[in-house]
Amino acid sequence: MLYVIIKNEKQIPENLPREISIVLPLNLSEKTFEKLINEERNVAAEMPRGIFGNAEKIASKAKRLYSLGVKRFFCPTIDAAVIAKKTGAEITASFGSNIF
């Protein structure tokens, strides 16, 4: 599977081949995720690198995205992975993961 990590809506190429999955930051609007999912794109969400007391807010957003069809979360930290795993989604370690 090939993933392209996008930081904002303006970076999404219109002609991106369907076999390439799109990874969007968790904090983007749900409408952006929903639009791409409705276009039958494979979309994942990237969890934030710093949770810092926002675990409930992040978990709530992750659950909403999962219910929209986001079935994979890229997780840069263990606490982000724990939150993402609770949604039932697949998790992938991402940039910033301190794994030996």
Phi and psi in radians as a Rosetta constraint file:
Dihedral C 1 N 2 CA 2 C 2 CIRCULARHARMONIC -1.880 0.35
Dihedral N 2 CA 2 C 2 N 3 CIRCULARHARMONIC 2.276 0.35
Dihedral C 2 N 3 CA 3 C 3 CIRCULARHARMONIC -2.051 0.35
Dihedral N 3 CA 3 C 3 N 4 CIRCULARHARMONIC 2.531 0.35
Dihedral C 3 N 4 CA 4 C 4 CIRCULARHARMONIC -2.085 0.35
Dihedral N 4 CA 4 C 4 N 5 CIRCULARHARMONIC 2.206 0.35
Dihedral C 4 N 5 CA 5 C 5 CIRCULARHARMONIC -1.632 0.35
Dihedral N 5 CA 5 C 5 N 6 CIRCULARHARMONIC 2.126 0.35
Dihedral C 5 N 6 CA 6 C 6 CIRCULARHARMONIC -1.941 0.35
Dihedral N 6 CA 6 C 6 N 7 CIRCULARHARMONIC 2.391 0.35
Dihedral C 6 N 7 CA 7 C 7 CIRCULARHARMONIC -1.692 0.35
Dihedral N 7 CA 7 C 7 N 8 CIRCULARHARMONIC -0.391 0.35
Dihedral C 7 N 8 CA 8 C 8 CIRCULARHARMONIC -2.706 0.35
Dihedral N 8 CA 8 C 8 N 9 CIRCULARHARMONIC 2.909 0.35
Dihedral C 8 N 9 CA 9 C 9 CIRCULARHARMONIC -1.038 0.35
Dihedral N 9 CA 9 C 9 N 10 CIRCULARHARMONIC -0.574 0.35
Dihedral C 9 N 10 CA 10 C 10 CIRCULARHARMONIC -1.159 0.35
Dihedral N 10 CA 10 C 10 N 11 CIRCULARHARMONIC -0.359 0.35
Dihedral C 10 N 11 CA 11 C 11 CIRCULARHARMONIC -1.486 0.35
Dihedral N 11 CA 11 C 11 N 12 CIRCULARHARMONIC -0.126 0.35
Dihedral C 11 N 12 CA 12 C 12 CIRCULARHARMONIC -1.315 0.35
Dihedral N 12 CA 12 C 12 N 13 CIRCULARHARMONIC 1.981 0.35
Dihedral C 12 N 13 CA 13 C 13 CIRCULARHARMONIC -1.230 0.35
Dihedral N 13 CA 13 C 13 N 14 CIRCULARHARMONIC 2.403 0.35
Dihedral C 13 N 14 CA 14 C 14 CIRCULARHARMONIC -1.196 0.35
Dihedral N 14 CA 14 C 14 N 15 CIRCULARHARMONIC -0.529 0.35
Dihedral C 14 N 15 CA 15 C 15 CIRCULARHARMONIC -1.787 0.35
Dihedral N 15 CA 15 C 15 N 16 CIRCULARHARMONIC 0.415 0.35
Dihedral C 15 N 16 CA 16 C 16 CIRCULARHARMONIC -1.148 0.35
Dihedral N 16 CA 16 C 16 N 17 CIRCULARHARMONIC 2.189 0.35
Dihedral C 16 N 17 CA 17 C 17 CIRCULARHARMONIC -0.998 0.35
Dihedral N 17 CA 17 C 17 N 18 CIRCULARHARMONIC 2.524 0.35
Dihedral C 17 N 18 CA 18 C 18 CIRCULARHARMONIC -1.091 0.35
Dihedral N 18 CA 18 C 18 N 19 CIRCULARHARMONIC -0.464 0.35
Dihedral C 18 N 19 CA 19 C 19 CIRCULARHARMONIC -1.327 0.35
Dihedral N 19 CA 19 C 19 N 20 CIRCULARHARMONIC -0.129 0.35
Dihedral C 19 N 20 CA 20 C 20 CIRCULARHARMONIC -1.651 0.35
Dihedral N 20 CA 20 C 20 N 21 CIRCULARHARMONIC 2.171 0.35
Dihedral C 20 N 21 CA 21 C 21 CIRCULARHARMONIC -1.433 0.35
Dihedral N 21 CA 21 C 21 N 22 CIRCULARHARMONIC 2.577 0.35
Dihedral C 21 N 22 CA 22 C 22 CIRCULARHARMONIC -1.873 0.35
Dihedral N 22 CA 22 C 22 N 23 CIRCULARHARMONIC 2.244 0.35
Dihedral C 22 N 23 CA 23 C 23 CIRCULARHARMONIC -1.912 0.35
Dihedral N 23 CA 23 C 23 N 24 CIRCULARHARMONIC 2.113 0.35
Dihedral C 23 N 24 CA 24 C 24 CIRCULARHARMONIC -2.020 0.35
Dihedral N 24 CA 24 C 24 N 25 CIRCULARHARMONIC 2.591 0.35
Dihedral C 24 N 25 CA 25 C 25 CIRCULARHARMONIC -1.082 0.35
Dihedral N 25 CA 25 C 25 N 26 CIRCULARHARMONIC 2.476 0.35
Dihedral C 25 N 26 CA 26 C 26 CIRCULARHARMONIC -0.955 0.35
Dihedral N 26 CA 26 C 26 N 27 CIRCULARHARMONIC -0.553 0.35
Dihedral C 26 N 27 CA 27 C 27 CIRCULARHARMONIC -1.396 0.35
Dihedral N 27 CA 27 C 27 N 28 CIRCULARHARMONIC -0.047 0.35
Dihedral C 27 N 28 CA 28 C 28 CIRCULARHARMONIC -1.201 0.35
Dihedral N 28 CA 28 C 28 N 29 CIRCULARHARMONIC 2.825 0.35
Dihedral C 28 N 29 CA 29 C 29 CIRCULARHARMONIC -1.131 0.35
Dihedral N 29 CA 29 C 29 N 30 CIRCULARHARMONIC 2.553 0.35
Dihedral C 29 N 30 CA 30 C 30 CIRCULARHARMONIC -1.086 0.35
Dihedral N 30 CA 30 C 30 N 31 CIRCULARHARMONIC -0.494 0.35
Dihedral C 30 N 31 CA 31 C 31 CIRCULARHARMONIC -1.090 0.35
Dihedral N 31 CA 31 C 31 N 32 CIRCULARHARMONIC -0.643 0.35
Dihedral C 31 N 32 CA 32 C 32 CIRCULARHARMONIC -1.133 0.35
Dihedral N 32 CA 32 C 32 N 33 CIRCULARHARMONIC -0.811 0.35
Dihedral C 32 N 33 CA 33 C 33 CIRCULARHARMONIC -1.052 0.35
Dihedral N 33 CA 33 C 33 N 34 CIRCULARHARMONIC -0.837 0.35
Dihedral C 33 N 34 CA 34 C 34 CIRCULARHARMONIC -1.061 0.35
Dihedral N 34 CA 34 C 34 N 35 CIRCULARHARMONIC -0.742 0.35
Dihedral C 34 N 35 CA 35 C 35 CIRCULARHARMONIC -1.021 0.35
Dihedral N 35 CA 35 C 35 N 36 CIRCULARHARMONIC -0.841 0.35
Dihedral C 35 N 36 CA 36 C 36 CIRCULARHARMONIC -1.172 0.35
Dihedral N 36 CA 36 C 36 N 37 CIRCULARHARMONIC -0.670 0.35
Dihedral C 36 N 37 CA 37 C 37 CIRCULARHARMONIC -1.149 0.35
Dihedral N 37 CA 37 C 37 N 38 CIRCULARHARMONIC -0.714 0.35
Dihedral C 37 N 38 CA 38 C 38 CIRCULARHARMONIC -1.118 0.35
Dihedral N 38 CA 38 C 38 N 39 CIRCULARHARMONIC -0.446 0.35
Dihedral C 38 N 39 CA 39 C 39 CIRCULARHARMONIC -1.455 0.35
Dihedral N 39 CA 39 C 39 N 40 CIRCULARHARMONIC 0.137 0.35
Dihedral C 39 N 40 CA 40 C 40 CIRCULARHARMONIC 1.080 0.35
Dihedral N 40 CA 40 C 40 N 41 CIRCULARHARMONIC 0.672 0.35
Dihedral C 40 N 41 CA 41 C 41 CIRCULARHARMONIC -1.572 0.35
Dihedral N 41 CA 41 C 41 N 42 CIRCULARHARMONIC 2.573 0.35
Dihedral C 41 N 42 CA 42 C 42 CIRCULARHARMONIC -1.470 0.35
Dihedral N 42 CA 42 C 42 N 43 CIRCULARHARMONIC 1.975 0.35
Dihedral C 42 N 43 CA 43 C 43 CIRCULARHARMONIC -2.117 0.35
Dihedral N 43 CA 43 C 43 N 44 CIRCULARHARMONIC 2.345 0.35
Dihedral C 43 N 44 CA 44 C 44 CIRCULARHARMONIC -2.114 0.35
Dihedral N 44 CA 44 C 44 N 45 CIRCULARHARMONIC 2.846 0.35
Dihedral C 44 N 45 CA 45 C 45 CIRCULARHARMONIC -2.059 0.35
Dihedral N 45 CA 45 C 45 N 46 CIRCULARHARMONIC 2.468 0.35
Dihedral C 45 N 46 CA 46 C 46 CIRCULARHARMONIC -1.739 0.35
Dihedral N 46 CA 46 C 46 N 47 CIRCULARHARMONIC 2.112 0.35
Dihedral C 46 N 47 CA 47 C 47 CIRCULARHARMONIC -1.230 0.35
Dihedral N 47 CA 47 C 47 N 48 CIRCULARHARMONIC 2.683 0.35
Dihedral C 47 N 48 CA 48 C 48 CIRCULARHARMONIC -1.201 0.35
Dihedral N 48 CA 48 C 48 N 49 CIRCULARHARMONIC 2.688 0.35
Dihedral C 48 N 49 CA 49 C 49 CIRCULARHARMONIC -1.330 0.35
Dihedral N 49 CA 49 C 49 N 50 CIRCULARHARMONIC -0.447 0.35
Dihedral C 49 N 50 CA 50 C 50 CIRCULARHARMONIC -2.134 0.35
Dihedral N 50 CA 50 C 50 N 51 CIRCULARHARMONIC 2.080 0.35
Dihedral C 50 N 51 CA 51 C 51 CIRCULARHARMONIC -1.481 0.35
Dihedral N 51 CA 51 C 51 N 52 CIRCULARHARMONIC -0.812 0.35
Dihedral C 51 N 52 CA 52 C 52 CIRCULARHARMONIC 0.698 0.35
Dihedral N 52 CA 52 C 52 N 53 CIRCULARHARMONIC 1.024 0.35
Dihedral C 52 N 53 CA 53 C 53 CIRCULARHARMONIC 1.400 0.35
Dihedral N 53 CA 53 C 53 N 54 CIRCULARHARMONIC 0.068 0.35
Dihedral C 53 N 54 CA 54 C 54 CIRCULARHARMONIC -1.847 0.35
Dihedral N 54 CA 54 C 54 N 55 CIRCULARHARMONIC 0.388 0.35
Dihedral C 54 N 55 CA 55 C 55 CIRCULARHARMONIC -1.014 0.35
Dihedral N 55 CA 55 C 55 N 56 CIRCULARHARMONIC -0.755 0.35
Dihedral C 55 N 56 CA 56 C 56 CIRCULARHARMONIC -1.141 0.35
Dihedral N 56 CA 56 C 56 N 57 CIRCULARHARMONIC -0.756 0.35
Dihedral C 56 N 57 CA 57 C 57 CIRCULARHARMONIC -1.106 0.35
Dihedral N 57 CA 57 C 57 N 58 CIRCULARHARMONIC -0.770 0.35
Dihedral C 57 N 58 CA 58 C 58 CIRCULARHARMONIC -1.164 0.35
Dihedral N 58 CA 58 C 58 N 59 CIRCULARHARMONIC -0.741 0.35
Dihedral C 58 N 59 CA 59 C 59 CIRCULARHARMONIC -1.088 0.35
Dihedral N 59 CA 59 C 59 N 60 CIRCULARHARMONIC -0.712 0.35
Dihedral C 59 N 60 CA 60 C 60 CIRCULARHARMONIC -1.086 0.35
Dihedral N 60 CA 60 C 60 N 61 CIRCULARHARMONIC -0.789 0.35
Dihedral C 60 N 61 CA 61 C 61 CIRCULARHARMONIC -1.130 0.35
Dihedral N 61 CA 61 C 61 N 62 CIRCULARHARMONIC -0.744 0.35
Dihedral C 61 N 62 CA 62 C 62 CIRCULARHARMONIC -1.060 0.35
Dihedral N 62 CA 62 C 62 N 63 CIRCULARHARMONIC -0.726 0.35
Dihedral C 62 N 63 CA 63 C 63 CIRCULARHARMONIC -1.118 0.35
Dihedral N 63 CA 63 C 63 N 64 CIRCULARHARMONIC -0.716 0.35
Dihedral C 63 N 64 CA 64 C 64 CIRCULARHARMONIC -1.120 0.35
Dihedral N 64 CA 64 C 64 N 65 CIRCULARHARMONIC -0.747 0.35
Dihedral C 64 N 65 CA 65 C 65 CIRCULARHARMONIC -1.132 0.35
Dihedral N 65 CA 65 C 65 N 66 CIRCULARHARMONIC -0.693 0.35
Dihedral C 65 N 66 CA 66 C 66 CIRCULARHARMONIC -1.060 0.35
Dihedral N 66 CA 66 C 66 N 67 CIRCULARHARMONIC -0.734 0.35
Dihedral C 66 N 67 CA 67 C 67 CIRCULARHARMONIC -1.181 0.35
Dihedral N 67 CA 67 C 67 N 68 CIRCULARHARMONIC -0.424 0.35
Dihedral C 67 N 68 CA 68 C 68 CIRCULARHARMONIC -1.358 0.35
Dihedral N 68 CA 68 C 68 N 69 CIRCULARHARMONIC -0.386 0.35
Dihedral C 68 N 69 CA 69 C 69 CIRCULARHARMONIC 2.255 0.35
Dihedral N 69 CA 69 C 69 N 70 CIRCULARHARMONIC 0.081 0.35
Dihedral C 69 N 70 CA 70 C 70 CIRCULARHARMONIC -1.384 0.35
Dihedral N 70 CA 70 C 70 N 71 CIRCULARHARMONIC 1.977 0.35
Dihedral C 70 N 71 CA 71 C 71 CIRCULARHARMONIC -1.931 0.35
Dihedral N 71 CA 71 C 71 N 72 CIRCULARHARMONIC 0.111 0.35
Dihedral C 71 N 72 CA 72 C 72 CIRCULARHARMONIC -2.480 0.35
Dihedral N 72 CA 72 C 72 N 73 CIRCULARHARMONIC 2.394 0.35
Dihedral C 72 N 73 CA 73 C 73 CIRCULARHARMONIC -2.140 0.35
Dihedral N 73 CA 73 C 73 N 74 CIRCULARHARMONIC 2.289 0.35
Dihedral C 73 N 74 CA 74 C 74 CIRCULARHARMONIC -1.551 0.35
Dihedral N 74 CA 74 C 74 N 75 CIRCULARHARMONIC 2.212 0.35
Dihedral C 74 N 75 CA 75 C 75 CIRCULARHARMONIC -2.152 0.35
Dihedral N 75 CA 75 C 75 N 76 CIRCULARHARMONIC 2.050 0.35
Dihedral C 75 N 76 CA 76 C 76 CIRCULARHARMONIC -1.486 0.35
Dihedral N 76 CA 76 C 76 N 77 CIRCULARHARMONIC -0.187 0.35
Dihedral C 76 N 77 CA 77 C 77 CIRCULARHARMONIC -2.444 0.35
Dihedral N 77 CA 77 C 77 N 78 CIRCULARHARMONIC 2.828 0.35
Dihedral C 77 N 78 CA 78 C 78 CIRCULARHARMONIC -1.124 0.35
Dihedral N 78 CA 78 C 78 N 79 CIRCULARHARMONIC -0.726 0.35
Dihedral C 78 N 79 CA 79 C 79 CIRCULARHARMONIC -1.127 0.35
Dihedral N 79 CA 79 C 79 N 80 CIRCULARHARMONIC -0.618 0.35
Dihedral C 79 N 80 CA 80 C 80 CIRCULARHARMONIC -1.153 0.35
Dihedral N 80 CA 80 C 80 N 81 CIRCULARHARMONIC -0.684 0.35
Dihedral C 80 N 81 CA 81 C 81 CIRCULARHARMONIC -1.113 0.35
Dihedral N 81 CA 81 C 81 N 82 CIRCULARHARMONIC -0.683 0.35
Dihedral C 81 N 82 CA 82 C 82 CIRCULARHARMONIC -1.106 0.35
Dihedral N 82 CA 82 C 82 N 83 CIRCULARHARMONIC -0.792 0.35
Dihedral C 82 N 83 CA 83 C 83 CIRCULARHARMONIC -1.089 0.35
Dihedral N 83 CA 83 C 83 N 84 CIRCULARHARMONIC -0.829 0.35
Dihedral C 83 N 84 CA 84 C 84 CIRCULARHARMONIC -1.115 0.35
Dihedral N 84 CA 84 C 84 N 85 CIRCULARHARMONIC -0.726 0.35
Dihedral C 84 N 85 CA 85 C 85 CIRCULARHARMONIC -1.080 0.35
Dihedral N 85 CA 85 C 85 N 86 CIRCULARHARMONIC -0.573 0.35
Dihedral C 85 N 86 CA 86 C 86 CIRCULARHARMONIC -1.154 0.35
Dihedral N 86 CA 86 C 86 N 87 CIRCULARHARMONIC -0.308 0.35
Dihedral C 86 N 87 CA 87 C 87 CIRCULARHARMONIC -1.332 0.35
Dihedral N 87 CA 87 C 87 N 88 CIRCULARHARMONIC -0.369 0.35
Dihedral C 87 N 88 CA 88 C 88 CIRCULARHARMONIC 1.743 0.35
Dihedral N 88 CA 88 C 88 N 89 CIRCULARHARMONIC -0.019 0.35
Dihedral C 88 N 89 CA 89 C 89 CIRCULARHARMONIC -1.399 0.35
Dihedral N 89 CA 89 C 89 N 90 CIRCULARHARMONIC 2.885 0.35
Dihedral C 89 N 90 CA 90 C 90 CIRCULARHARMONIC -1.307 0.35
Dihedral N 90 CA 90 C 90 N 91 CIRCULARHARMONIC 2.610 0.35
Dihedral C 90 N 91 CA 91 C 91 CIRCULARHARMONIC -2.174 0.35
Dihedral N 91 CA 91 C 91 N 92 CIRCULARHARMONIC 2.584 0.35
Dihedral C 91 N 92 CA 92 C 92 CIRCULARHARMONIC -2.317 0.35
Dihedral N 92 CA 92 C 92 N 93 CIRCULARHARMONIC 2.282 0.35
Dihedral C 92 N 93 CA 93 C 93 CIRCULARHARMONIC -1.172 0.35
Dihedral N 93 CA 93 C 93 N 94 CIRCULARHARMONIC 2.403 0.35
Dihedral C 93 N 94 CA 94 C 94 CIRCULARHARMONIC -2.181 0.35
Dihedral N 94 CA 94 C 94 N 95 CIRCULARHARMONIC -3.061 0.35
Dihedral C 94 N 95 CA 95 C 95 CIRCULARHARMONIC -0.888 0.35
Dihedral N 95 CA 95 C 95 N 96 CIRCULARHARMONIC 2.297 0.35
Dihedral C 95 N 96 CA 96 C 96 CIRCULARHARMONIC 1.789 0.35
Dihedral N 96 CA 96 C 96 N 97 CIRCULARHARMONIC -0.237 0.35
Dihedral C 96 N 97 CA 97 C 97 CIRCULARHARMONIC -1.150 0.35
Dihedral N 97 CA 97 C 97 N 98 CIRCULARHARMONIC 2.296 0.35
Dihedral C 97 N 98 CA 98 C 98 CIRCULARHARMONIC -1.766 0.35
Dihedral N 98 CA 98 C 98 N 99 CIRCULARHARMONIC 1.442 0.35
Dihedral C 98 N 99 CA 99 C 99 CIRCULARHARMONIC -2.047 0.35
Dihedral N 99 CA 99 C 99 N 100 CIRCULARHARMONIC 2.308 0.35
